Amino acid sequence: MTFRPAIDDPSRFRTAASVGAYLGRTPRRRQSGEMDTTGHASKWGDRFLRTYLFEAASVLLHRAKRWCALKAWEFRLAKRNGMKKAQVAVARRLAVILHCIWVDGTSFEWGKQPA
């Protein structure tokens, strides 16, 4: 419900990946000469939508019983980088998926459960 008013017109984004940047879910970069540092998420865009996407990622990780490729990716990322960073990354990916679903008119496919 919050995604549609925040994005307003999906055609204004050239690629679906730019939706994550619009919502502030990409790392902030500082570059100067040879020095290139990657920092925390930039936190631009709609604060409430970022919060709701983070909550959806949390629910996917902790509460959803059904398995999907996105959940498996989140578990691998959480093992490697920590739970909060994994939830932020999945929140960005959820924004990209929602944009693709909105543009294409398709539905989310859960996929097969891993062996």
Secondary structure as UniProt FT lines:
FT   HELIX           3..7
FT   HELIX           10..12
FT   HELIX           17..22
FT   TURN            23..24
FT   STRAND          27..32
FT   TURN            33..34
FT   STRAND          35..41
FT   HELIX           47..62
FT   HELIX           69..81
FT   HELIX           83..104
//
